[in-house]
C-alpha cells in the first residue's frame, strides 16, 4: 500500500502524547516484566524493542513521503522487523532482502535478547513477507503482534481504514490467526482516537465498535490470547482512570501494578490466565499515555512542550530511556 500521510492536524500537546505512548508503554513493559520474573531488571522486553522498530519502519515510510518518494508502508515495517530480528539472532534471516541499518540499529541496549515471542522470530525467519492473503504462522494467536501495534495509531490524520489495514499488514508478518490482527487493528484505532483528543472511554468504544463489526473473526477469537490481553488492558486502564480521574500518573501506576500482580499470579499458576501476562501492562500504559500525554509520567497535565522539554519525565531507571526519547523526537520532527 502506498497511501500517503495527510498534512498533520495535531493537538498542541501532540509531542507529549507521542512521547507518552512510547515511554509509558516501555515503563509498563519493564515494570510488569520485573514483577513477573521476580527480579529488578530495568530493561524492556522484546515486545517494546520490536514496537520501537515498527515505529522506525513507519518513520522511514513517512520520511520517504516527506521527500516526495513513493514507498510501501508495509514493506518498510517488514524491513524494520527484519533489522530487529538481526539484533536478536546476530544476522538477517536467510534469503531476506537487504535491510540497510538506521540510527536505531546502532543502539546496543536494543541488542539484548529478552524473551522474544517465538512466533515473531519464526515468522520473520520464514522466506518472504507475510501478507493478509498468505500470512506467516497462520495458527499463531498470541500477543506478539498486538503489543507492537500502537505506532500505527500515531500517524496524524490517517483514516481509520488505513490504520486498520496497516495494523493488519504488520500483524501478519508473524501472526496469521485472525485474532491477533483484529486485536491489533482495534488497539491501533483506540490509540488513533485518543491522539485526536477523545476521552479514554470514547477511544476504547471506537476500537471496540470496529472490532464488533469484523465478520472475519472466528468464533474462537474471543478466547485467543491476543483478544484476552486487549480486553484485560482496556479494563485495567478504565478502572485505573475511574479510581484516579484527576491524576493520570496515579492511574498509570495503578494499572501497571494491577496487571503486574496478575502477571505474578499467572507465573505461579499451573495454567496462566489469558490476558494476565506482562505485555498487557504496556498496552494499558500506552492507552493512558495517548489520552493524557506525559502527565502519566508526572508532567503537568496539558503540557504542550516539545520532546526535549518533556524528556526529563521519562524514568532514569529505564534502560532504553534514551532510545525511546530519540524515537519520539524523530517521529514528532517528521510528522508535525
ZADO-1210 file (C-alpha; in nm, 4 decimals, padded with zeros to 6 digits):
<atoms>
<atom x="00.0000" y="00.0000" z="00.0000" code="UNK" pos="1"/>
<atom x="00.1344" y="00.3422" z="-00.0950" code="UNK" pos="2"/>
<atom x="-00.1146" y="00.5586" z="00.0932" code="UNK" pos="3"/>
<atom x="00.0393" y="00.8946" z="00.1711" code="UNK" pos="4"/>
<atom x="00.0106" y="01.0505" z="00.5182" code="UNK" pos="5"/>
<atom x="-00.2069" y="01.3591" z="00.5108" code="UNK" pos="6"/>
<atom x="-00.0874" y="01.7023" z="00.6264" code="UNK" pos="7"/>
<atom x="-00.0597" y="01.6852" z="01.0037" code="UNK" pos="8"/>
<atom x="-00.3541" y="01.8167" z="01.2039" code="UNK" pos="9"/>
<atom x="-00.2358" y="01.7564" z="01.5568" code="UNK" pos="10"/>
<atom x="-00.3213" y="01.8743" z="01.9056" code="UNK" pos="11"/>
<atom x="-00.0983" y="02.1288" z="02.0826" code="UNK" pos="12"/>
<atom x="00.0259" y="01.8515" z="02.3128" code="UNK" pos="13"/>
<atom x="00.0952" y="01.6100" z="02.0260" code="UNK" pos="14"/>
<atom x="00.4627" y="01.5726" z="02.1203" code="UNK" pos="15"/>
<atom x="00.3647" y="01.4922" z="02.4775" code="UNK" pos="16"/>
<atom x="00.1246" y="01.2211" z="02.3627" code="UNK" pos="17"/>
<atom x="00.3736" y="01.0626" z="02.1228" code="UNK" pos="18"/>
<atom x="00.6447" y="01.0502" z="02.3878" code="UNK" pos="19"/>
<atom x="00.3962" y="00.9193" z="02.6433" code="UNK" pos="20"/>
<atom x="00.2794" y="00.6321" z="02.4222" code="UNK" pos="21"/>
<atom x="00.6370" y="00.5187" z="02.3659" code="UNK" pos="22"/>
<atom x="00.7704" y="00.5910" z="02.7152" code="UNK" pos="23"/>
<atom x="00.4710" y="00.4787" z="02.9211" code="UNK" pos="24"/>
<atom x="00.4493" y="00.1610" z="02.7158" code="UNK" pos="25"/>
<atom x="00.8163" y="00.0909" z="02.7873" code="UNK" pos="26"/>
<atom x="00.7662" y="00.1669" z="03.1568" code="UNK" pos="27"/>
<atom x="00.4641" y="-00.0628" z="03.1757" code="UNK" pos="28"/>
<atom x="00.6505" y="-00.3382" z="02.9935" code="UNK" pos="29"/>
<atom x="00.9620" y="-00.3109" z="03.2102" code="UNK" pos="30"/>
<atom x="00.7756" y="-00.2788" z="03.5406" code="UNK" pos="31"/>
<atom x="00.5403" y="-00.5667" z="03.4665" code="UNK" pos="32"/>
<atom x="00.8233" y="-00.7817" z="03.3377" code="UNK" pos="33"/>
<atom x="01.0180" y="-00.7324" z="03.6595" code="UNK" pos="34"/>
<atom x="00.7184" y="-00.8379" z="03.8640" code="UNK" pos="35"/>
<atom x="00.6530" y="-01.1437" z="03.6530" code="UNK" pos="36"/>
<atom x="01.0174" y="-01.2505" z="03.6662" code="UNK" pos="37"/>
<atom x="01.0615" y="-01.1710" z="04.0331" code="UNK" pos="38"/>
<atom x="01.3709" y="-00.9607" z="03.9771" code="UNK" pos="39"/>
<atom x="01.4754" y="-00.5980" z="03.9458" code="UNK" pos="40"/>
<atom x="01.5503" y="-00.5918" z="03.5732" code="UNK" pos="41"/>
<atom x="01.5471" y="-00.2414" z="03.4294" code="UNK" pos="42"/>
<atom x="01.5159" y="-00.3195" z="03.0601" code="UNK" pos="43"/>
<atom x="01.2063" y="-00.3664" z="02.8495" code="UNK" pos="44"/>
<atom x="01.1105" y="-00.6987" z="02.6979" code="UNK" pos="45"/>
<atom x="01.1408" y="-00.7847" z="02.3311" code="UNK" pos="46"/>
<atom x="00.7839" y="-00.6616" z="02.2774" code="UNK" pos="47"/>
<atom x="00.8819" y="-00.2990" z="02.3318" code="UNK" pos="48"/>
<atom x="01.2055" y="-00.3454" z="02.1395" code="UNK" pos="49"/>
<atom x="01.0033" y="-00.4625" z="01.8402" code="UNK" pos="50"/>
<atom x="00.7445" y="-00.1859" z="01.8849" code="UNK" pos="51"/>
<atom x="01.0252" y="00.0695" z="01.8580" code="UNK" pos="52"/>
<atom x="01.1401" y="-00.0971" z="01.5373" code="UNK" pos="53"/>
<atom x="00.7868" y="-00.0876" z="01.3960" code="UNK" pos="54"/>
<atom x="00.7765" y="00.2839" z="01.4761" code="UNK" pos="55"/>
<atom x="01.1078" y="00.3266" z="01.2952" code="UNK" pos="56"/>
<atom x="00.9762" y="00.1386" z="00.9931" code="UNK" pos="57"/>
<atom x="00.6748" y="00.3687" z="00.9763" code="UNK" pos="58"/>
<atom x="00.9050" y="00.6644" z="01.0287" code="UNK" pos="59"/>
<atom x="01.1143" y="00.5586" z="00.7301" code="UNK" pos="60"/>
<atom x="00.7972" y="00.5425" z="00.5194" code="UNK" pos="61"/>
<atom x="00.6967" y="00.8906" z="00.6384" code="UNK" pos="62"/>
<atom x="01.0441" y="01.0257" z="00.5632" code="UNK" pos="63"/>
<atom x="01.0268" y="00.8881" z="00.2096" code="UNK" pos="64"/>
<atom x="00.6864" y="01.0502" z="00.1621" code="UNK" pos="65"/>
<atom x="00.8145" y="01.3798" z="00.3002" code="UNK" pos="66"/>
<atom x="01.0853" y="01.3708" z="00.0341" code="UNK" pos="67"/>
<atom x="00.8264" y="01.3151" z="-00.2383" code="UNK" pos="68"/>
<atom x="00.9203" y="00.9498" z="-00.2899" code="UNK" pos="69"/>
<atom x="00.6597" y="00.6754" z="-00.3096" code="UNK" pos="70"/>
<atom x="00.7090" y="00.3946" z="-00.0588" code="UNK" pos="71"/>
<atom x="00.5190" y="00.0963" z="00.0771" code="UNK" pos="72"/>
<atom x="00.4491" y="00.1282" z="00.4494" code="UNK" pos="73"/>
<atom x="00.4114" y="-00.2479" z="00.4980" code="UNK" pos="74"/>
<atom x="00.7445" y="-00.3161" z="00.3281" code="UNK" pos="75"/>
<atom x="00.9179" y="-00.0510" z="00.5385" code="UNK" pos="76"/>
<atom x="00.7810" y="-00.2119" z="00.8548" code="UNK" pos="77"/>
<atom x="00.8851" y="-00.5578" z="00.7355" code="UNK" pos="78"/>
<atom x="01.2413" y="-00.4401" z="00.6729" code="UNK" pos="79"/>
<atom x="01.2451" y="-00.2786" z="01.0161" code="UNK" pos="80"/>
<atom x="01.1276" y="-00.6038" z="01.1735" code="UNK" pos="81"/>
<atom x="01.3991" y="-00.7918" z="00.9864" code="UNK" pos="82"/>
<atom x="01.6515" y="-00.5498" z="01.1370" code="UNK" pos="83"/>
<atom x="01.5057" y="-00.6270" z="01.4797" code="UNK" pos="84"/>
<atom x="01.5458" y="-00.9983" z="01.4019" code="UNK" pos="85"/>
<atom x="01.9133" y="-00.9267" z="01.3371" code="UNK" pos="86"/>
<atom x="01.9503" y="-00.7738" z="01.6847" code="UNK" pos="87"/>
<atom x="01.8138" y="-01.0938" z="01.8367" code="UNK" pos="88"/>
<atom x="01.9986" y="-01.3515" z="01.6266" code="UNK" pos="89"/>
<atom x="02.3071" y="-01.1702" z="01.5002" code="UNK" pos="90"/>
<atom x="02.2091" y="-01.1933" z="01.1341" code="UNK" pos="91"/>
<atom x="01.9288" y="-01.1280" z="00.8888" code="UNK" pos="92"/>
<atom x="01.7103" y="-01.4276" z="00.8057" code="UNK" pos="93"/>
<atom x="01.8317" y="-01.6415" z="00.5193" code="UNK" pos="94"/>
<atom x="01.7071" y="-01.5115" z="00.1814" code="UNK" pos="95"/>
<atom x="01.5975" y="-01.1806" z="00.3397" code="UNK" pos="96"/>
<atom x="01.6346" y="-00.8710" z="00.1210" code="UNK" pos="97"/>
<atom x="01.8962" y="-00.6100" z="00.2115" code="UNK" pos="98"/>
<atom x="01.7906" y="-00.4085" z="00.5160" code="UNK" pos="99"/>
<atom x="02.0232" y="-00.1089" z="00.5484" code="UNK" pos="100"/>
<atom x="02.0946" y="-00.0023" z="00.9042" code="UNK" pos="101"/>
<atom x="01.9367" y="00.3073" z="01.0531" code="UNK" pos="102"/>
<atom x="02.0030" y="00.5036" z="01.3696" code="UNK" pos="103"/>
<atom x="01.8133" y="00.2595" z="01.5903" code="UNK" pos="104"/>
<atom x="02.0371" y="-00.0300" z="01.4878" code="UNK" pos="105"/>
<atom x="02.3365" y="00.1425" z="01.6437" code="UNK" pos="106"/>
<atom x="02.1816" y="00.1369" z="01.9920" code="UNK" pos="107"/>
<atom x="02.3377" y="-00.1526" z="02.1872" code="UNK" pos="108"/>
<atom x="02.0631" y="-00.1569" z="02.4504" code="UNK" pos="109"/>
<atom x="01.8244" y="-00.2907" z="02.1852" code="UNK" pos="110"/>
<atom x="02.0506" y="-00.5854" z="02.1058" code="UNK" pos="111"/>
<atom x="01.9832" y="-00.7659" z="02.4338" code="UNK" pos="112"/>
<atom x="01.7747" y="-01.0777" z="02.3839" code="UNK" pos="113"/>
<atom x="01.4847" y="-01.0606" z="02.6274" code="UNK" pos="114"/>
<atom x="01.2425" y="-01.3471" z="02.5709" code="UNK" pos="115"/>
<atom x="01.1212" y="-01.2663" z="02.2186" code="UNK" pos="116"/>
<atom x="00.7937" y="-01.4218" z="02.1090" code="UNK" pos="117"/>
<atom x="00.8917" y="-01.7380" z="01.9165" code="UNK" pos="118"/>
<atom x="00.6255" y="-01.6607" z="01.6552" code="UNK" pos="119"/>
<atom x="00.7933" y="-01.3274" z="01.5842" code="UNK" pos="120"/>
<atom x="01.1262" y="-01.4983" z="01.5218" code="UNK" pos="121"/>
<atom x="00.9878" y="-01.7827" z="01.3106" code="UNK" pos="122"/>
<atom x="00.7551" y="-01.5595" z="01.1116" code="UNK" pos="123"/>
<atom x="01.0362" y="-01.3249" z="01.0173" code="UNK" pos="124"/>
<atom x="01.2805" y="-01.6103" z="00.9521" code="UNK" pos="125"/>
<atom x="01.0431" y="-01.7719" z="00.7030" code="UNK" pos="126"/>
<atom x="01.1296" y="-01.6620" z="00.3473" code="UNK" pos="127"/>
<atom x="00.9169" y="-01.3857" z="00.2028" code="UNK" pos="128"/>
<atom x="00.6979" y="-01.1197" z="00.3531" code="UNK" pos="129"/>
<atom x="00.3765" y="-01.2249" z="00.5227" code="UNK" pos="130"/>
<atom x="00.0690" y="-01.0654" z="00.3660" code="UNK" pos="131"/>
<atom x="-00.3028" y="-01.0902" z="00.4509" code="UNK" pos="132"/>
<atom x="-00.3623" y="-01.3478" z="00.1772" code="UNK" pos="133"/>
<atom x="-00.0573" y="-01.5527" z="00.2810" code="UNK" pos="134"/>
<atom x="00.0211" y="-01.4782" z="00.6457" code="UNK" pos="135"/>
<atom x="00.3049" y="-01.6255" z="00.8448" code="UNK" pos="136"/>
<atom x="00.2233" y="-01.8657" z="01.1296" code="UNK" pos="137"/>
<atom x="-00.1489" y="-01.8980" z="01.0463" code="UNK" pos="138"/>
<atom x="-00.2221" y="-02.0624" z="01.3816" code="UNK" pos="139"/>
<atom x="-00.0362" y="-01.8074" z="01.5953" code="UNK" pos="140"/>
<atom x="-00.2942" y="-01.6284" z="01.8133" code="UNK" pos="141"/>
<atom x="-00.0647" y="-01.4778" z="02.0772" code="UNK" pos="142"/>
<atom x="00.0129" y="-01.1187" z="02.1730" code="UNK" pos="143"/>
<atom x="00.3328" y="-01.0630" z="01.9762" code="UNK" pos="144"/>
<atom x="00.1623" y="-00.8601" z="01.7030" code="UNK" pos="145"/>
<atom x="-00.0757" y="-00.6739" z="01.9332" code="UNK" pos="146"/>
<atom x="00.1960" y="-00.5315" z="02.1567" code="UNK" pos="147"/>
<atom x="00.3729" y="-00.3676" z="01.8630" code="UNK" pos="148"/>
<atom x="00.0625" y="-00.2101" z="01.7074" code="UNK" pos="149"/>
<atom x="00.0421" y="00.1265" z="01.8891" code="UNK" pos="150"/>
<atom x="00.2660" y="00.3117" z="01.6381" code="UNK" pos="151"/>
<atom x="00.0027" y="00.2712" z="01.3662" code="UNK" pos="152"/>
<atom x="-00.2260" y="00.4915" z="01.5734" code="UNK" pos="153"/>
<atom x="00.0330" y="00.7688" z="01.5972" code="UNK" pos="154"/>
<atom x="00.0273" y="00.8650" z="01.2280" code="UNK" pos="155"/>
<atom x="-00.1541" y="01.2003" z="01.2103" code="UNK" pos="156"/>
<atom x="-00.4717" y="01.2232" z="01.0011" code="UNK" pos="157"/>
<atom x="-00.4519" y="00.8648" z="00.8763" code="UNK" pos="158"/>
<atom x="-00.8079" y="00.7428" z="00.8001" code="UNK" pos="159"/>
<atom x="-00.9390" y="00.4599" z="01.0150" code="UNK" pos="160"/>
<atom x="-00.9492" y="00.2220" z="00.7204" code="UNK" pos="161"/>
<atom x="-00.5771" y="00.2721" z="00.6667" code="UNK" pos="162"/>
<atom x="-00.4937" y="00.2492" z="01.0373" code="UNK" pos="163"/>
<atom x="-00.6664" y="-00.0893" z="01.0491" code="UNK" pos="164"/>
<atom x="-00.5118" y="-00.2016" z="00.7207" code="UNK" pos="165"/>
<atom x="-00.1608" y="-00.1026" z="00.8258" code="UNK" pos="166"/>
<atom x="-00.2023" y="-00.2819" z="01.1597" code="UNK" pos="167"/>
<atom x="-00.3268" y="-00.5930" z="00.9831" code="UNK" pos="168"/>
<atom x="-00.0371" y="-00.5934" z="00.7381" code="UNK" pos="169"/>
<atom x="00.2021" y="-00.5555" z="01.0295" code="UNK" pos="170"/>
<atom x="00.0436" y="-00.8371" z="01.2279" code="UNK" pos="171"/>
<atom x="00.0503" y="-01.1000" z="00.9532" code="UNK" pos="172"/>
<atom x="00.4260" y="-01.0660" z="00.9225" code="UNK" pos="173"/>
<atom x="00.4388" y="-01.3042" z="01.2182" code="UNK" pos="174"/>
<atom x="00.0876" y="-01.3899" z="01.3415" code="UNK" pos="175"/>
<atom x="-00.1575" y="-01.5289" z="01.0882" code="UNK" pos="176"/>
<atom x="-00.4574" y="-01.6149" z="01.3057" code="UNK" pos="177"/>
<atom x="-00.7374" y="-01.3565" z="01.2659" code="UNK" pos="178"/>
<atom x="-00.7460" y="-01.2763" z="01.6391" code="UNK" pos="179"/>
<atom x="-00.4067" y="-01.1000" z="01.6542" code="UNK" pos="180"/>
<atom x="-00.4684" y="-00.8815" z="01.3526" code="UNK" pos="181"/>
<atom x="-00.8183" y="-00.7796" z="01.4580" code="UNK" pos="182"/>
<atom x="-00.6981" y="-00.7039" z="01.8119" code="UNK" pos="183"/>
<atom x="-00.4001" y="-00.5123" z="01.6717" code="UNK" pos="184"/>
<atom x="-00.6210" y="-00.3040" z="01.4449" code="UNK" pos="185"/>
<atom x="-00.8714" y="-00.2320" z="01.7224" code="UNK" pos="186"/>
<atom x="-00.5940" y="-00.1217" z="01.9577" code="UNK" pos="187"/>
<atom x="-00.4320" y="00.0989" z="01.6928" code="UNK" pos="188"/>
<atom x="-00.7718" y="00.2617" z="01.6343" code="UNK" pos="189"/>
<atom x="-00.8050" y="00.3273" z="02.0078" code="UNK" pos="190"/>
<atom x="-00.4645" y="00.4964" z="02.0079" code="UNK" pos="191"/>
<atom x="-00.5515" y="00.6977" z="01.6965" code="UNK" pos="192"/>
<atom x="-00.8788" y="00.8153" z="01.8502" code="UNK" pos="193"/>
<atom x="-00.7079" y="00.9166" z="02.1747" code="UNK" pos="194"/>
<atom x="-00.4428" y="01.1076" z="01.9805" code="UNK" pos="195"/>
<atom x="-00.7180" y="01.3307" z="01.8382" code="UNK" pos="196"/>
<atom x="-00.8421" y="01.4222" z="02.1858" code="UNK" pos="197"/>
<atom x="-01.1014" y="01.1534" z="02.2579" code="UNK" pos="198"/>
<atom x="-01.1512" y="01.0504" z="02.6183" code="UNK" pos="199"/>
<atom x="-01.0292" y="00.7087" z="02.7240" code="UNK" pos="200"/>
<atom x="-01.3847" y="00.5728" z="02.7292" code="UNK" pos="201"/>
<atom x="-01.4611" y="00.7122" z="02.3835" code="UNK" pos="202"/>
<atom x="-01.1323" y="00.5899" z="02.2364" code="UNK" pos="203"/>
<atom x="-01.1943" y="00.2413" z="02.3716" code="UNK" pos="204"/>
<atom x="-01.5524" y="00.2439" z="02.2424" code="UNK" pos="205"/>
<atom x="-01.4251" y="00.3453" z="01.8988" code="UNK" pos="206"/>
<atom x="-01.1937" y="00.0457" z="01.8760" code="UNK" pos="207"/>
<atom x="-01.4479" y="-00.1934" z="02.0240" code="UNK" pos="208"/>
<atom x="-01.7152" y="-00.0801" z="01.7783" code="UNK" pos="209"/>
<atom x="-01.4822" y="-00.1566" z="01.4885" code="UNK" pos="210"/>
<atom x="-01.3969" y="-00.4935" z="01.6417" code="UNK" pos="211"/>
<atom x="-01.7634" y="-00.5938" z="01.6701" code="UNK" pos="212"/>
<atom x="-01.8121" y="-00.5231" z="01.3010" code="UNK" pos="213"/>
<atom x="-01.5448" y="-00.7700" z="01.1894" code="UNK" pos="214"/>
<atom x="-01.7251" y="-01.0650" z="01.0355" code="UNK" pos="215"/>
<atom x="-01.3919" y="-01.2338" z="00.9622" code="UNK" pos="216"/>
<atom x="-01.3125" y="-01.3042" z="01.3279" code="UNK" pos="217"/>
<atom x="-01.3689" y="-01.6757" z="01.4039" code="UNK" pos="218"/>
<atom x="-01.5690" y="-01.7999" z="01.6993" code="UNK" pos="219"/>
<atom x="-01.2548" y="-01.8819" z="01.8980" code="UNK" pos="220"/>
<atom x="-01.1149" y="-01.5290" z="01.8600" code="UNK" pos="221"/>
<atom x="-01.2745" y="-01.4156" z="02.1864" code="UNK" pos="222"/>
<atom x="-01.0707" y="-01.6748" z="02.3772" code="UNK" pos="223"/>
<atom x="-00.7453" y="-01.6112" z="02.1890" code="UNK" pos="224"/>
<atom x="-00.4572" y="-01.4674" z="02.3946" code="UNK" pos="225"/>
<atom x="-00.4390" y="-01.1506" z="02.1848" code="UNK" pos="226"/>
<atom x="-00.8084" y="-01.0741" z="02.2318" code="UNK" pos="227"/>
<atom x="-00.7942" y="-01.1548" z="02.6025" code="UNK" pos="228"/>
<atom x="-00.4889" y="-00.9344" z="02.6523" code="UNK" pos="229"/>
<atom x="-00.6546" y="-00.6409" z="02.4795" code="UNK" pos="230"/>
<atom x="-00.9647" y="-00.6806" z="02.6963" code="UNK" pos="231"/>
<atom x="-00.7557" y="-00.7027" z="03.0138" code="UNK" pos="232"/>
<atom x="-00.5553" y="-00.3928" z="02.9216" code="UNK" pos="233"/>
<atom x="-00.8679" y="-00.1918" z="02.8433" code="UNK" pos="234"/>
<atom x="-01.0374" y="-00.2985" z="03.1660" code="UNK" pos="235"/>
<atom x="-00.7307" y="-00.2088" z="03.3728" code="UNK" pos="236"/>
<atom x="-00.6898" y="00.1323" z="03.2084" code="UNK" pos="237"/>
<atom x="-01.0569" y="00.2211" z="03.2518" code="UNK" pos="238"/>
<atom x="-01.0615" y="00.1053" z="03.6144" code="UNK" pos="239"/>
<atom x="-00.7438" y="00.2984" z="03.6925" code="UNK" pos="240"/>
<atom x="-00.8803" y="00.6183" z="03.5411" code="UNK" pos="241"/>
<atom x="-01.2062" y="00.5814" z="03.7326" code="UNK" pos="242"/>
<atom x="-01.0075" y="00.5422" z="04.0537" code="UNK" pos="243"/>
<atom x="-00.7873" y="00.8458" z="03.9782" code="UNK" pos="244"/>
<atom x="-00.9886" y="01.0735" z="03.7456" code="UNK" pos="245"/>
<atom x="-00.7688" y="01.3796" z="03.8021" code="UNK" pos="246"/>
<atom x="-00.4296" y="01.2112" z="03.8486" code="UNK" pos="247"/>
<atom x="-00.3033" y="01.0398" z="03.5304" code="UNK" pos="248"/>
<atom x="00.0254" y="00.9387" z="03.6946" code="UNK" pos="249"/>
<atom x="-00.1586" y="00.7599" z="03.9741" code="UNK" pos="250"/>
<atom x="-00.3831" y="00.5947" z="03.7158" code="UNK" pos="251"/>
<atom x="-00.0801" y="00.4639" z="03.5272" code="UNK" pos="252"/>
<atom x="00.0755" y="00.3322" z="03.8476" code="UNK" pos="253"/>
<atom x="-00.2477" y="00.1583" z="03.9437" code="UNK" pos="254"/>
<atom x="-00.2970" y="-00.0025" z="03.6021" code="UNK" pos="255"/>
<atom x="00.0600" y="-00.1290" z="03.5840" code="UNK" pos="256"/>
<atom x="00.0509" y="-00.2561" z="03.9423" code="UNK" pos="257"/>
<atom x="-00.2768" y="-00.4388" z="03.8853" code="UNK" pos="258"/>
<atom x="-00.1562" y="-00.6079" z="03.5700" code="UNK" pos="259"/>
<atom x="00.1854" y="-00.6815" z="03.7205" code="UNK" pos="260"/>
<atom x="00.0188" y="-00.8574" z="04.0122" code="UNK" pos="261"/>
<atom x="-00.1879" y="-01.0552" z="03.7636" code="UNK" pos="262"/>
<atom x="00.1341" y="-01.1488" z="03.5851" code="UNK" pos="263"/>
<atom x="00.2882" y="-01.2651" z="03.9126" code="UNK" pos="264"/>
<atom x="-00.0185" y="-01.4760" z="03.9885" code="UNK" pos="265"/>
<atom x="-00.0125" y="-01.6153" z="03.6358" code="UNK" pos="266"/>
<atom x="00.3571" y="-01.7012" z="03.6583" code="UNK" pos="267"/>
<atom x="00.2929" y="-01.9094" z="03.9689" code="UNK" pos="268"/>
<atom x="-00.0185" y="-02.0798" z="03.8331" code="UNK" pos="269"/>
<atom x="-00.0254" y="-02.4132" z="03.6574" code="UNK" pos="270"/>
<atom x="-00.2460" y="-02.2652" z="03.3844" code="UNK" pos="271"/>
<atom x="-00.1809" y="-01.8928" z="03.3306" code="UNK" pos="272"/>
<atom x="-00.4939" y="-01.6876" z="03.2818" code="UNK" pos="273"/>
<atom x="-00.5432" y="-01.5331" z="02.9364" code="UNK" pos="274"/>
<atom x="-00.4517" y="-01.1669" z="02.9296" code="UNK" pos="275"/>
<atom x="-00.2575" y="-01.1789" z="03.2556" code="UNK" pos="276"/>
<atom x="00.0934" y="-01.1748" z="03.1095" code="UNK" pos="277"/>
<atom x="00.3393" y="-00.8869" z="03.1252" code="UNK" pos="278"/>
<atom x="00.2732" y="-00.7272" z="02.7816" code="UNK" pos="279"/>
<atom x="-00.0781" y="-00.6310" z="02.8915" code="UNK" pos="280"/>
<atom x="00.0610" y="-00.3618" z="03.1228" code="UNK" pos="281"/>
<atom x="00.2363" y="-00.1992" z="02.8281" code="UNK" pos="282"/>
<atom x="-00.0931" y="-00.1836" z="02.6364" code="UNK" pos="283"/>
<atom x="-00.2778" y="-00.0181" z="02.9252" code="UNK" pos="284"/>
<atom x="00.0084" y="00.2278" z="02.9711" code="UNK" pos="285"/>
<atom x="00.0086" y="00.3178" z="02.6014" code="UNK" pos="286"/>
<atom x="-00.3646" y="00.3865" z="02.6102" code="UNK" pos="287"/>
<atom x="-00.3318" y="00.6136" z="02.9122" code="UNK" pos="288"/>
<atom x="-00.0338" y="00.7866" z="02.7519" code="UNK" pos="289"/>
<atom x="-00.2245" y="00.8573" z="02.4306" code="UNK" pos="290"/>
<atom x="-00.5098" y="01.0119" z="02.6305" code="UNK" pos="291"/>
<atom x="-00.3162" y="01.2099" z="02.8906" code="UNK" pos="292"/>
<atom x="00.0275" y="01.2644" z="02.7398" code="UNK" pos="293"/>
<atom x="00.3280" y="01.2877" z="02.9679" code="UNK" pos="294"/>
<atom x="00.1028" y="01.3656" z="03.2642" code="UNK" pos="295"/>
<atom x="00.1029" y="00.9876" z="03.3119" code="UNK" pos="296"/>
<atom x="00.4719" y="01.0183" z="03.3988" code="UNK" pos="297"/>
<atom x="00.4404" y="01.3261" z="03.6160" code="UNK" pos="298"/>
<atom x="00.4338" y="01.6211" z="03.3740" code="UNK" pos="299"/>
<atom x="00.1799" y="01.8981" z="03.4236" code="UNK" pos="300"/>
<atom x="-00.1482" y="01.7926" z="03.2555" code="UNK" pos="301"/>
<atom x="-00.1939" y="01.9545" z="02.9149" code="UNK" pos="302"/>
<atom x="00.1752" y="02.0406" z="02.8782" code="UNK" pos="303"/>
<atom x="00.2435" y="02.1317" z="02.5160" code="UNK" pos="304"/>
<atom x="00.6231" y="02.1428" z="02.5163" code="UNK" pos="305"/>
<atom x="00.8490" y="01.9538" z="02.2813" code="UNK" pos="306"/>
<atom x="01.0045" y="01.6138" z="02.3341" code="UNK" pos="307"/>
<atom x="01.3269" y="01.7583" z="02.4729" code="UNK" pos="308"/>
<atom x="01.1381" y="01.9679" z="02.7278" code="UNK" pos="309"/>
<atom x="00.9360" y="01.6675" z="02.8408" code="UNK" pos="310"/>
<atom x="01.2105" y="01.4069" z="02.8331" code="UNK" pos="311"/>
<atom x="01.3063" y="01.4658" z="03.1955" code="UNK" pos="312"/>
<atom x="00.9889" y="01.2850" z="03.2983" code="UNK" pos="313"/>
<atom x="01.0984" y="00.9572" z="03.1386" code="UNK" pos="314"/>
<atom x="01.2269" y="00.7486" z="03.4329" code="UNK" pos="315"/>
<atom x="01.6026" y="00.7244" z="03.4610" code="UNK" pos="316"/>
<atom x="01.5821" y="00.3578" z="03.5617" code="UNK" pos="317"/>
<atom x="01.4528" y="00.2600" z="03.2173" code="UNK" pos="318"/>
<atom x="01.7461" y="00.1074" z="03.0302" code="UNK" pos="319"/>
<atom x="01.6079" y="00.2114" z="02.6907" code="UNK" pos="320"/>
<atom x="01.5252" y="00.5669" z="02.8038" code="UNK" pos="321"/>
<atom x="01.7487" y="00.7442" z="02.5516" code="UNK" pos="322"/>
<atom x="01.6247" y="00.5299" z="02.2621" code="UNK" pos="323"/>
<atom x="01.2616" y="00.5995" z="02.3497" code="UNK" pos="324"/>
<atom x="01.3259" y="00.9739" z="02.3669" code="UNK" pos="325"/>
<atom x="01.5156" y="00.9757" z="02.0377" code="UNK" pos="326"/>
<atom x="01.2431" y="00.7719" z="01.8662" code="UNK" pos="327"/>
<atom x="00.9799" y="01.0211" z="01.9839" code="UNK" pos="328"/>
<atom x="01.1958" y="01.3169" z="01.8819" code="UNK" pos="329"/>
<atom x="01.2419" y="01.1837" z="01.5284" code="UNK" pos="330"/>
<atom x="00.8744" y="01.0903" z="01.4963" code="UNK" pos="331"/>
<atom x="00.7499" y="01.4329" z="01.6015" code="UNK" pos="332"/>
<atom x="01.0001" y="01.6087" z="01.3751" code="UNK" pos="333"/>
<atom x="00.8792" y="01.4106" z="01.0724" code="UNK" pos="334"/>
<atom x="00.5053" y="01.4348" z="01.1413" code="UNK" pos="335"/>
<atom x="00.4438" y="01.7879" z="01.2634" code="UNK" pos="336"/>
</atoms>
